[in-house]
Each structure stands twice: as structure tokens, then as C-alpha cells.
Amino acid sequence: MGCKRGRKPKTDKNYRKSPKGQSLRKGESYREDKGLYYFQYRDSLNRKRVIYRKDLMALRKIEAEVNKDLADNIRTYEADHMTINDGFERYMSIKYEIKPSTRAGYIATYIRYVRDTIGRRLLKDIKYSDIKEFYSYLLEERNLSISTVNSVHTLLHPVFSMAVRDDIVRKNPTDDIMKELCGSWTYEKKERVVLPREQAIALLDFVESHPIFYHWLTILTVLIGTGMRICELCGIRWVDADLKKREISINHHIVYKRWVGDTKTRLHVLTPKTKKGCRIIPMHDEVYNALQAEYAYQSVTGFCTAEVEGWSGFIFKNRYGGAYHEGPINRAIHRVVNHYNREERRKAEKEKREPILIPDFSTHDMRHTFCTRFHECGPDDKALQEIMGHSDFETTRNTYTHSSNEAKHKAVKKLQEGERFF
């Protein structure tokens, strides 16, 4: 068969040659006006793509990667343009089941530690060693705890898992990295402060008799005596505290957050993440008496006037009549402890005795204190789990219960009262 005038037959050996005489493969061409080799192909979505390079060998190296990606259904074009930040945005856009507070926490953690660092890099360029180097940087240079790094990991791992399922990358470079990091990284888990009985009694007695701090007595008593979370304490209302049945119903809590779309940080009311979070906490005498006294006091001075997203009637109010959140209460505890220790040192020196000093602690440490005291008293472990609002007892036992020095001595003494040990 002949060919049209001016066109060489395809069987000609000189057909599709580069200026250097190199034979061009299917999809390869050369642009004389630009001095560039280029490769044309269609991606997994049948869209036309073109890659340019000055050197033919460099082009063919990329061409081989593209053909391998196409054979494995890898979406090469997206991989060439999608950064970790892009992947995180896509991941969050399809994560519908999480609560607004959890979403806000994820975004805040990502922005703080990832977005302006490794987040700018392309997904396809990240290797296992890059992730390990990044986590080591967070531990060594940013001085983050291993738990905070694990929070970062719980964001990056699903982003790469999604990229693998979407055929953008072949492997997840974050797989098994925390297991190795925890095994190789020497760290000490921060011990929670559990107040011994002597310290707890001394603290409450000091607050009750202090001319400035006395109004914190009810909050401290309820925290130590119920084990509820600080956000739950800030959210309980008088309708949630049944003084006749001596029960407190936990069914919501207050957080102070700035969510996506908020112009400033503000209070939000949330419901518990799990069914176990909704629970009834019985009052013992100290809590009951404290709440009764608080109700009588507010009957004269006025109740909380704040309304947060349609919720009102909160038990605990600040000096402006508004609802509390965690920050002011923790700062108040810090001031109380400092004043107590200062006065206790003076008294102990005057009375020539050892001072009963209290370590600096937080509201969450009071939750640990309650759990430990309850466990030491020996009641039903299932009841403790229900009061704490945990989905399983392992969390209650391994995380929240601590063995005090007093409890250890009692345990050994009890052991000695039985049969001979050795």
C-alpha cells in the first residue's frame, strides 16, 4: 500500500527519531521549538496527560514509573500533585461520624504540628524513614511526649491508608512505626498526682477557713468526691442533681473551644461520646452537704444566669454569673496550693514539725484521686467503672487506679496476718 505524498512510511527506519538519532517509543515525541522530549499517556480516568523533560533518559525513567503505576491502577497525576495537607483535608471531609469537639481537636493538632512542616510534602515522596525522622523531631526538638506524638500519628496513619485505598500510593509509610518508636525511645510516662487522705483533708480544711478561697470548697469537694471530669462538673445543672435521691445525672458537658467557623473561642455544650458516658453518680455525705450548702447560698446571692447553646441553670458560676470551664478552675487550684504550702511551712516551723505539703495538681488528678480511694475501699469494681464512665474496666484499673504508700503498707500488714509467707 502506498502512502500520502510527503509522509514517510512507518516501516522506514528513520521514522520517529530524536535529533540525536535515538528511536522514540510509543507516546514519546520531541518538540523542536522548546527543545524538550515529551511523553503522552492517558491516566486511570482516561484523561490525557503529558510529561516534559530535556533529557530522553530522564523522561523514560519517569515513563517507566508511570506505566508501572498504570498497571497497578495508581493515580499518578494525583500523586504528583497531592500533598499531605491535601490528603488530610480530603480525609476530614469524608469523616462524618465524629463529634464537632473531636473534629476541632483533630484540626488543632494537625495545624500545630503537621501543616507547616511535613504536611507540605507530596504524599508519594514520603517514606518510612521520613515519618520516623519527623516523629523523632517532634520528640527531641519540640519536646513532645510520646502520647502527643501518638495523637499526631492517629491523624497521619488514616490519611496514608486512604491514599493507599484510593490508589494514590502503594504503601502506608506509617505502618508499625509507633510500635518501633515506643520500643526504641526511652521515655517516662507522667505520673498522675493522687492526694493521700491526709493531704486531701488538709486542703479542704484550708479552703473552708480561708477568707478568699472559701468559695472554691464546693467545686473541690465535688471533684474529689465524685470523680467526674472537669468538663462534666462545669456542665451539671441543678436539675441534674437530685438532692432527694442523692444522685447526680451526667448527660452532657461544657468545653471551651474555637471550632471551625467560630470567630472566637467560646463555650459549647456536648453530649458524651459513648453510652457509658451517660451515667448516675451517687452522692456521699460530703458531696451532698456541699451541694445543699451551695444551693442555700445561691438562693440568697443568685443562681447562674448563663445560657450556653440553649442550656441553662448550671450549678457552678463564676463571679460574673457565667458558667465555668476548665482553665479558671485549674488556675485557682494552682493558687490555692501555693498559698496553702506557704502557710503550712510557716506553721510547721513554728510548731516544730514536718509540714504536710501538697504537690501541684490539676482537676484531672482529682479524678484519679477519687478512683484510687474508691478502689482501696474495696467496693464492686463494676460499680467503679460505671461511676467513672469507662467502657471497660481495664481503663479504670490500669490508668486511673494507683497504689498509695499507705495502701501498700496495709496490704503487707494484711498479708502478715494470714499464713506464713516464707
C-alpha positions as CSV (number, residue, x, y, z in Angstrom):
1,M,0.0,0.0,0.0
2,G,1.3,3.4,-0.9
3,C,1.4,6.4,1.4
4,K,0.4,10.0,1.0
5,R,2.9,12.3,-0.7
6,G,5.5,13.9,1.7
7,R,4.9,11.3,4.5
8,K,7.4,8.6,5.2
9,P,6.1,5.0,5.6
10,K,6.0,3.7,9.2
11,T,8.3,0.9,8.1
12,D,11.1,3.4,7.5
13,K,13.9,3.0,9.9
14,N,14.3,6.8,10.2
15,Y,10.7,7.2,11.3
16,R,10.3,9.0,14.8
17,K,13.9,9.7,15.6
18,S,15.2,12.2,18.1
19,P,17.7,14.9,16.9
20,K,20.4,12.7,18.3
21,G,19.2,9.8,16.2
22,Q,17.5,7.9,19.1
23,S,14.4,5.9,18.3
24,L,11.3,7.2,20.0
25,R,8.9,4.8,21.6
26,K,5.1,4.9,21.6
27,G,3.8,8.0,23.2
28,E,7.2,9.8,23.0
29,S,7.8,12.9,20.9
30,Y,10.2,15.8,20.5
31,R,9.4,19.5,20.3
32,E,12.0,21.3,18.3
33,D,10.6,24.8,19.3
34,K,11.1,24.0,23.0
35,G,13.9,21.6,22.8
36,L,12.0,19.1,25.0
37,Y,11.1,15.5,24.9
38,Y,7.6,14.6,26.0
39,F,5.5,11.6,26.8
40,Q,1.8,11.4,26.3
41,Y,-0.5,9.0,28.1
42,R,-4.0,8.6,29.5
43,D,-4.4,8.3,33.2
44,S,-6.7,5.9,35.1
45,L,-9.6,8.2,34.5
46,N,-8.8,8.3,30.7
47,R,-7.6,11.9,30.9
48,K,-4.8,13.0,28.6
49,R,-1.5,13.7,30.5
50,V,1.9,15.0,29.2
51,I,5.3,14.9,30.8
52,Y,8.2,17.0,29.5
53,R,11.9,16.6,30.1
54,K,15.0,17.9,28.4
55,D,16.8,14.5,28.6
56,L,15.3,11.4,26.9
57,M,16.7,9.0,29.5
58,A,15.3,11.1,32.4
59,L,11.9,11.1,30.6
60,R,12.0,7.3,30.2
61,K,12.7,6.8,33.9
62,I,9.5,8.7,34.7
63,E,7.7,6.9,31.9
64,A,8.6,3.6,33.4
65,E,7.2,4.7,36.8
66,V,4.0,6.0,35.1
67,N,3.5,2.7,33.2
68,K,4.0,0.8,36.5
69,D,1.5,3.0,38.2
70,L,-1.0,2.5,35.4
71,A,-0.5,-1.3,35.6
72,D,-1.2,-1.1,39.4
73,N,-4.1,1.3,39.0
74,I,-2.1,4.0,40.8
75,R,-3.5,7.5,40.1
76,T,-0.2,9.1,39.1
77,Y,-1.4,12.6,38.3
78,E,-3.0,13.0,41.7
79,A,0.1,11.5,43.4
80,D,2.2,14.1,41.6
81,H,0.1,16.9,43.0
82,M,-1.4,15.8,46.3
83,T,0.4,16.9,49.5
84,I,-0.2,15.5,53.0
85,N,-2.2,18.7,53.7
86,D,-4.4,17.9,50.7
87,G,-4.8,14.3,51.9
88,F,-5.8,15.5,55.4
89,E,-8.4,17.8,54.1
90,R,-9.9,15.0,52.0
91,Y,-9.8,12.6,54.9
92,M,-11.6,15.1,57.2
93,S,-14.2,15.9,54.6
94,I,-15.4,12.3,54.5
95,K,-15.2,11.7,58.2
96,Y,-18.8,12.3,59.1
97,E,-19.3,10.3,62.3
98,I,-17.1,12.3,64.7
99,K,-18.4,14.9,67.1
100,P,-17.6,18.6,66.5
101,S,-15.3,18.7,69.5
102,T,-13.3,15.8,68.2
103,R,-13.1,17.3,64.8
104,A,-11.9,20.6,66.3
105,G,-9.2,18.7,68.3
106,Y,-8.0,16.8,65.2
107,I,-7.7,20.0,63.2
108,A,-6.0,21.9,66.0
109,T,-3.4,19.1,66.5
110,Y,-2.7,18.9,62.7
111,I,-2.3,22.7,62.3
112,R,0.0,22.9,65.3
113,Y,2.4,20.1,64.5
114,V,2.0,18.9,60.8
115,R,0.6,21.5,58.4
116,D,3.7,23.8,58.1
117,T,6.3,21.0,58.5
118,I,6.0,17.6,56.7
119,G,2.4,18.5,55.6
120,R,3.7,20.5,52.6
121,R,5.4,17.4,51.1
122,L,3.8,15.2,48.4
123,L,2.2,12.0,49.6
124,K,4.1,9.9,47.1
125,D,7.5,11.2,48.3
126,I,7.1,10.2,51.9
127,K,9.0,7.1,53.0
128,Y,9.0,5.2,56.3
129,S,12.3,6.8,57.3
130,D,10.8,10.3,56.7
131,I,8.0,9.6,59.1
132,K,10.3,8.2,61.7
133,E,12.6,11.3,61.3
134,F,9.6,13.6,61.7
135,Y,8.4,11.8,64.9
136,S,11.9,11.9,66.3
137,Y,12.0,15.7,65.5
138,L,8.7,16.1,67.5
139,L,10.2,14.2,70.4
140,E,13.7,15.6,70.6
141,E,13.3,19.2,69.3
142,R,9.7,20.0,70.0
143,N,10.0,18.1,73.4
144,L,6.6,16.5,72.9
145,S,5.5,13.5,74.9
146,I,5.1,10.1,73.3
147,S,1.3,10.4,73.8
148,T,1.2,13.6,71.8
149,V,3.3,12.1,69.0
150,N,0.8,9.2,69.0
151,S,-2.0,11.8,68.6
152,V,-0.2,13.1,65.5
153,H,0.2,9.5,64.3
154,T,-3.5,8.8,64.6
155,L,-4.1,11.6,62.1
156,L,-1.3,10.7,59.6
157,H,-1.9,7.0,59.5
158,P,-5.5,7.1,58.2
159,V,-4.5,9.8,55.7
160,F,-2.0,7.5,54.1
161,S,-4.4,4.5,54.5
162,M,-6.9,6.4,52.5
163,A,-4.3,7.3,49.9
164,V,-3.4,3.6,49.5
165,R,-7.1,2.6,49.1
166,D,-7.5,5.4,46.6
167,D,-4.6,4.1,44.6
168,I,-2.5,7.2,45.0
169,V,0.4,5.5,46.8
170,R,1.3,1.8,47.1
171,K,2.2,1.5,50.8
172,N,1.4,3.2,54.0
173,P,4.8,4.6,55.3
174,T,3.3,5.0,58.9
175,D,2.6,1.3,59.4
176,D,4.1,-0.2,62.6
177,I,6.2,3.0,63.2
178,M,4.8,3.7,66.7
179,K,5.5,0.2,67.9
180,E,9.1,0.6,66.9
181,L,9.4,4.1,68.2
182,C,8.0,3.1,71.6
183,G,10.4,0.2,71.8
184,S,13.5,2.3,70.9
185,W,12.6,5.6,72.6
186,T,13.3,5.9,76.3
187,Y,10.6,7.9,78.0
188,E,8.9,8.0,81.3
189,K,5.1,8.3,81.5
190,K,4.0,11.2,83.5
191,E,2.7,10.1,86.9
192,R,-0.6,11.5,87.9
193,V,-0.9,13.1,91.4
194,V,-3.1,11.2,93.8
195,L,-3.7,13.0,97.0
196,P,-3.4,10.9,100.2
197,R,-6.2,11.3,102.7
198,E,-4.1,13.5,104.9
199,Q,-3.4,15.9,102.1
200,A,-6.9,16.0,100.8
201,I,-8.4,16.7,104.2
202,A,-5.8,19.4,104.9
203,L,-6.5,21.1,101.6
204,L,-10.3,21.1,102.1
205,D,-9.9,22.4,105.7
206,F,-7.6,25.2,104.4
207,V,-10.0,26.3,101.7
208,E,-13.1,26.2,104.0
209,S,-11.4,28.5,106.5
210,H,-9.7,30.8,104.0
211,P,-11.3,34.3,103.6
212,I,-10.5,34.4,99.9
213,F,-10.6,30.8,98.6
214,Y,-13.7,29.6,100.6
215,H,-15.9,29.8,97.5
216,W,-13.9,27.0,95.8
217,L,-14.8,24.5,98.5
218,T,-17.9,23.1,96.8
219,I,-16.1,22.6,93.5
220,L,-13.1,20.8,95.1
221,T,-15.4,18.6,97.2
222,V,-17.5,17.5,94.3
223,L,-14.4,16.8,92.1
224,I,-12.7,14.7,94.8
225,G,-16.0,13.1,95.9
226,T,-17.5,12.1,92.6
227,G,-14.6,11.5,90.2
228,M,-16.4,13.3,87.4
229,R,-14.5,15.0,84.6
230,I,-14.0,18.8,84.9
231,C,-16.0,19.4,81.8
232,E,-18.8,17.4,83.3
233,L,-18.7,19.3,86.5
234,C,-18.9,22.6,84.7
235,G,-22.0,21.4,82.8
236,I,-24.1,19.9,85.6
237,R,-27.3,21.8,86.4
238,W,-29.5,21.9,89.4
239,V,-32.0,19.7,87.6
240,D,-29.2,17.1,87.2
241,A,-28.5,17.0,90.9
242,D,-31.4,15.1,92.7
243,L,-30.8,16.0,96.3
244,K,-33.7,13.8,97.4
245,K,-32.3,10.6,95.8
246,R,-28.7,11.8,96.4
247,E,-27.8,11.3,92.7
248,I,-26.1,13.3,90.0
249,S,-27.0,12.6,86.4
250,I,-24.2,13.0,83.9
251,N,-25.6,13.5,80.4
252,H,-23.7,16.4,78.9
253,H,-20.6,18.6,79.4
254,I,-19.1,22.0,78.6
255,V,-16.0,22.7,76.6
256,Y,-14.2,26.0,75.8
257,K,-13.1,25.7,72.2
258,R,-12.8,27.6,68.9
259,W,-14.3,25.4,66.3
260,V,-14.2,25.8,62.5
261,G,-16.4,28.7,61.6
262,D,-16.2,30.3,65.1
263,T,-14.8,33.8,65.2
264,K,-13.5,33.4,68.7
265,T,-13.2,30.7,71.4
266,R,-16.4,30.1,73.3
267,L,-18.4,27.7,75.4
268,H,-20.1,24.7,73.8
269,V,-22.4,22.0,75.3
270,L,-21.7,18.4,74.1
271,T,-23.2,15.0,74.9
272,P,-20.9,12.1,75.8
273,K,-19.0,10.2,73.1
274,T,-20.2,6.8,74.3
275,K,-23.3,5.5,76.1
276,K,-21.1,4.8,79.1
277,G,-20.5,8.5,79.4
278,C,-24.2,9.0,80.4
279,R,-24.4,7.7,84.0
280,I,-25.7,8.3,87.5
281,I,-23.2,9.1,90.3
282,P,-24.4,8.6,93.9
283,M,-23.6,11.4,96.4
284,H,-21.9,10.5,99.7
285,D,-22.4,12.8,102.7
286,E,-19.6,15.3,101.9
287,V,-20.8,15.9,98.4
288,Y,-24.5,16.1,99.4
289,N,-23.8,18.6,102.2
290,A,-21.6,20.7,99.9
291,L,-24.3,20.9,97.3
292,Q,-27.0,21.6,99.8
293,A,-24.9,24.5,101.2
294,E,-24.3,25.8,97.7
295,Y,-28.0,25.8,96.9
296,A,-28.8,27.7,100.1
297,Y,-26.0,30.2,99.3
298,Q,-27.2,30.8,95.7
299,S,-30.8,31.1,96.9
300,V,-29.6,34.3,98.6
301,T,-26.9,35.6,96.2
302,G,-28.5,34.5,92.9
303,F,-28.2,31.5,90.6
304,C,-26.1,31.1,87.4
305,T,-27.6,33.3,84.7
306,A,-25.6,31.9,81.8
307,E,-27.2,30.2,78.8
308,V,-24.9,28.1,76.6
309,E,-26.4,26.8,73.3
310,G,-29.9,26.7,74.9
311,W,-28.7,25.1,78.2
312,S,-29.1,27.0,81.5
313,G,-29.4,26.5,85.2
314,F,-25.7,25.5,85.8
315,I,-24.7,24.8,89.4
316,F,-21.3,26.4,89.3
317,K,-21.0,30.1,88.4
318,N,-18.1,32.5,88.1
319,R,-18.0,35.9,89.7
320,Y,-19.8,37.3,86.7
321,G,-22.7,34.8,86.9
322,G,-21.5,32.9,83.9
323,A,-20.6,29.2,83.5
324,Y,-17.2,27.8,84.3
325,H,-14.7,26.0,82.1
326,E,-11.6,24.1,82.9
327,G,-9.0,26.9,82.6
328,P,-10.0,29.1,85.5
329,I,-10.6,26.2,87.9
330,N,-7.1,24.8,87.2
331,R,-5.5,28.2,87.7
332,A,-7.4,28.6,91.0
333,I,-6.2,25.2,92.2
334,H,-2.6,26.3,91.5
335,R,-3.1,29.5,93.5
336,V,-4.7,27.6,96.4
337,V,-1.9,25.0,96.6
338,N,0.8,27.7,96.6
339,H,-0.9,29.7,99.4
340,Y,-1.5,26.5,101.4
341,N,2.1,25.3,101.2
342,R,3.4,28.8,102.1
343,E,1.2,28.9,105.2
344,E,1.8,25.3,106.1
345,R,5.6,25.8,106.1
346,R,5.3,28.7,108.5
347,K,3.0,26.8,110.8
348,A,5.2,23.7,110.7
349,E,8.3,25.7,111.5
350,K,6.5,27.5,114.4
351,E,5.2,24.2,115.8
352,K,8.5,22.4,115.1
353,R,7.0,19.6,113.0
354,E,7.2,18.3,109.5
355,P,4.9,20.2,107.1
356,I,2.1,18.5,105.3
357,L,2.8,19.8,101.8
358,I,0.6,19.3,98.8
359,P,2.1,18.8,95.3
360,D,0.8,20.9,92.4
361,F,-2.1,19.0,90.8
362,S,-4.9,19.5,88.2
363,T,-8.6,18.8,88.1
364,H,-7.9,15.6,86.3
365,D,-5.6,14.4,89.1
366,M,-8.7,14.7,91.4
367,R,-10.5,12.2,89.2
368,H,-7.5,9.8,89.7
369,T,-7.7,10.5,93.4
370,F,-11.3,9.6,93.6
371,C,-10.8,6.4,91.6
372,T,-7.9,5.3,93.8
373,R,-9.8,6.0,97.0
374,F,-12.9,4.1,95.8
375,H,-10.8,1.1,94.7
376,E,-8.9,1.0,98.0
377,C,-12.2,0.8,99.9
378,G,-12.9,-2.5,98.1
379,P,-16.4,-2.0,96.7
380,D,-17.6,-3.5,93.5
381,D,-15.2,-2.9,90.6
382,K,-18.1,-2.8,88.1
383,A,-19.7,0.0,90.1
384,L,-16.4,2.0,90.0
385,Q,-16.3,1.5,86.2
386,E,-19.9,2.8,85.9
387,I,-19.2,5.8,88.1
388,M,-16.1,6.7,86.1
389,G,-17.9,6.4,82.8
390,H,-15.4,4.0,81.2
391,S,-16.4,1.5,78.5
392,D,-14.2,-1.2,80.1
393,F,-12.7,-1.9,83.5
394,E,-9.1,-2.2,82.1
395,T,-9.1,1.6,81.6
396,T,-10.3,2.1,85.1
397,R,-7.8,-0.3,86.7
398,N,-4.7,0.3,84.6
399,T,-5.0,4.1,84.1
400,Y,-6.9,5.6,86.9
401,T,-6.2,3.4,90.0
402,H,-2.9,4.0,91.8
403,S,-1.5,2.2,94.8
404,S,-0.6,4.7,97.5
405,N,2.2,4.1,100.0
406,E,-0.4,3.8,102.8
407,A,-2.3,1.1,100.8
408,K,0.9,-0.8,100.2
409,H,1.7,-0.9,103.9
410,K,-1.9,-2.1,104.7
411,A,-1.6,-4.8,102.1
412,V,1.7,-6.1,103.6
413,K,0.2,-6.0,107.1
414,K,-2.8,-7.9,105.9
415,L,-0.5,-10.5,104.3
416,Q,1.4,-10.9,107.6
417,E,-1.9,-11.6,109.4
418,G,-2.5,-14.7,107.3
419,E,-0.5,-17.8,106.9
420,R,3.3,-17.7,106.8
421,F,4.5,-16.2,103.6
422,F,8.0,-17.7,103.5
